[in-house]
Amino acid sequence: MAFWECLKQIPHERFSFTKLWLLVAQFEIWQLHLKAARQILGNAIGKVPKDKIFNKYIEIELQVGNIDCGRKLCEKYLEWAPENCYAWSKYAELERSLCATERARAIFELAIAQPALDMPVLLWKVHAIVFQ
């Protein structure tokens, strides 16, 4: 398959194309090969973790109803980028949407306790909206 060959040819240690990883995963989903799409996105996270890859992988898992895997991916995302307020807020919103209010509050508390955050104002705004 041409997509797989493209991925093999790219020197991922020096640079990578997030869009290509996502296109290959999307192609596999169109072919109804969810396991292959998961493998591709997992490899992408292992080789070149990027925000877009994490977000798409989480979105796919939540769409197919695999909440536990979505949670694990959120946690992995936060391990990779603990300063990312967008990731923290999305994880908290996920828990709130599942009616796990206490988990959502705990996630916000963990986020606020981080030594460095890229957009702390975003966390406060989302917190205010989520817990009105």
LUMLUMTOR-632041 format. One line per 2 residues: number of its first residue (from 1); for each residue z, y, x of C-alpha. Coordinates in pm, 1 decimal. Layout:
NUM	Z,Y,X | ...;
***
This chain:
1	0.0,0.0,0.0 | -95.8,343.1,131.1;
3	236.6,508.3,45.5 | 432.7,255.5,248.6;
5	198.2,303.3,542.7 | 247.9,681.2,525.1;
7	623.9,636.0,539.2 | 591.1,404.1,838.3;
9	376.6,653.6,1030.1 | 609.9,952.0,996.5;
11	850.5,1001.4,1289.6 | 1156.9,1050.7,1068.6;
13	1383.1,1118.8,1365.5 | 1196.1,1446.4,1431.4;
15	1088.8,1547.9,1082.9 | 1033.1,1400.1,741.3;
17	867.6,1486.1,414.2 | 1112.0,1472.0,127.7;
19	828.1,1504.5,-118.9 | 660.2,1190.7,16.3;
21	978.2,984.5,-23.4 | 1009.1,1107.0,-381.3;
23	642.3,1038.7,-458.8 | 667.5,683.1,-330.3;
25	982.6,623.2,-537.0 | 817.2,776.2,-844.0;
27	512.0,554.2,-793.1 | 736.1,247.5,-786.5;
29	905.3,360.9,-1107.7 | 565.0,404.1,-1273.4;
31	490.4,46.9,-1169.5 | 823.9,-55.2,-1328.4;
33	965.3,-155.8,-989.8 | 1306.6,7.1,-1016.9;
35	1450.6,-209.5,-739.4 | 1177.5,-93.0,-499.4;
37	1237.7,271.0,-597.5 | 1608.9,228.2,-526.8;
39	1528.7,73.0,-190.0 | 1300.4,363.9,-100.6;
41	1552.7,628.3,-200.6 | 1832.6,439.8,-25.3;
43	1624.1,427.8,292.8 | 1547.5,796.4,257.4;
45	1917.3,879.2,231.0 | 1988.6,659.1,532.2;
47	1715.7,810.1,748.4 | 1682.5,1169.3,632.7;
49	1944.9,1270.1,375.6 | 1830.0,1574.1,179.4;
51	1955.2,1747.7,-133.8 | 1639.2,1672.3,-332.6;
53	1656.5,1302.4,-251.0 | 2020.0,1274.7,-355.7;
55	1955.3,1471.4,-675.6 | 1654.9,1261.5,-777.0;
57	1828.1,932.2,-698.3 | 2133.6,1035.2,-901.5;
59	1907.3,1148.0,-1186.8 | 1725.1,814.1,-1191.4;
61	2046.7,611.6,-1195.0 | 2189.8,818.2,-1478.0;
63	1866.2,789.1,-1677.9 | 1880.7,410.0,-1661.2;
65	2249.9,418.7,-1757.5 | 2393.5,308.9,-1424.8;
67	2689.9,547.7,-1427.4 | 2887.3,372.3,-1153.9;
69	2595.2,391.1,-913.7 | 2546.7,757.3,-1007.2;
71	2911.1,823.2,-923.6 | 2881.5,643.2,-590.4;
73	2573.4,845.3,-505.1 | 2756.4,1167.3,-594.0;
75	3038.6,1065.1,-362.2 | 2791.6,979.9,-84.0;
77	2622.7,1316.5,-138.2 | 2956.0,1494.3,-101.7;
79	3039.4,1296.4,211.9 | 2709.8,1416.1,359.4;
81	2745.5,1777.9,240.4 | 3108.9,1857.4,154.2;
83	3034.5,2231.4,159.7 | 2771.8,2203.5,-117.7;
85	2917.5,2368.2,-428.1 | 2616.6,2268.4,-637.1;
87	2686.5,1899.4,-564.4 | 3055.4,1937.7,-648.7;
89	2977.8,2114.4,-976.1 | 2715.0,1858.5,-1079.8;
91	2956.8,1574.1,-1011.1 | 3228.2,1744.3,-1217.4;
93	2981.2,1811.5,-1499.5 | 2881.0,1443.9,-1496.3;
95	3243.7,1338.9,-1536.9 | 3298.3,1593.3,-1811.4;
97	2987.6,1468.2,-1996.4 | 3143.8,1120.4,-1984.0;
99	3463.7,1264.2,-2138.3 | 3652.8,1203.0,-1814.6;
101	3815.5,1545.9,-1816.9 | 4091.9,1456.1,-1573.8;
103	3839.2,1322.7,-1321.8 | 3636.8,1642.1,-1359.6;
105	3946.1,1854.8,-1293.4 | 4033.0,1643.0,-991.1;
107	3681.2,1690.0,-854.6 | 3711.3,2067.3,-890.9;
109	4048.3,2057.3,-714.9 | 3899.4,1855.3,-428.4;
111	3609.1,2098.1,-406.5 | 3835.0,2400.5,-389.4;
113	4040.3,2232.8,-116.1 | 3734.5,2208.3,113.1;
115	3768.4,2419.7,427.3 | 3417.5,2565.2,391.5;
117	3204.1,2609.6,81.1 | 2853.6,2754.6,61.0;
119	2895.0,2924.3,-281.1 | 3257.4,2919.0,-400.1;
121	3177.5,3162.0,-681.6 | 2952.8,2896.3,-835.6;
123	3246.1,2655.5,-853.5 | 3463.5,2910.8,-1029.6;
125	3188.6,2992.9,-1281.4 | 3118.3,2629.0,-1360.0;
127	3491.7,2555.5,-1383.0 | 3534.4,2839.3,-1632.0;
129	3243.1,2714.7,-1843.4 | 3344.2,2347.9,-1832.1;
131	3711.0,2404.7,-1918.2 | 3694.7,2685.9,-2173.6;
***
